[in-house]
Amino acid sequence: ISFSSSIGATRTTRSFGPKSTSNLSPIKAKYITALEWLVFEEIRVVAIGTSKGYLLVYGLKGDLVHRQMT
């Protein structure tokens, strides 16, 4: 996950708050709109919802476990 900031932007062009994007995503550019840890006994994953309607689930090593278009 990477973050961008609006440092140096003018008041009219700057966005409010940082934007975060996934470097691990197998799909084109979009923004992360939801991030949640899911823990089920031995299984631990990170679920990510994007502004393009994707649900991405990554394992702890950064491998894509599941991708779904909602």
PESULGI-V234432 format. One line per field, one symbol per residue. ss: DSSP state (A for helix, B for strand, O for the rest). phi: phi as a letter, one per 40 degrees, with the letter a starting at -180 (. if undefined). psi: psi as a letter, one per 30 degrees, with the letter a starting at -180 (. if undefined). A space follows every 10 residues. Layout:
ss = ???
phi = ???
psi = ???
//
This chain:
ss = OBBBOOOOOO OOOOOOOOBB BOOOOOOOOO OBBBBBBBBB OOBBBBBBBB OOOBBBBBBO OOOBBBBBBO
phi = .bbbbbcgcc ccbcccgcbb bcccccbcda bcbaaacbbb fccbbbbbbb ccgcbbbbcc cgcccabacc
psi = klkllgkfll effkljllkk lkffkgllka kkfkkkkkkj cfkklkkkkl fggkjkkklf ggkjekkkk.
//
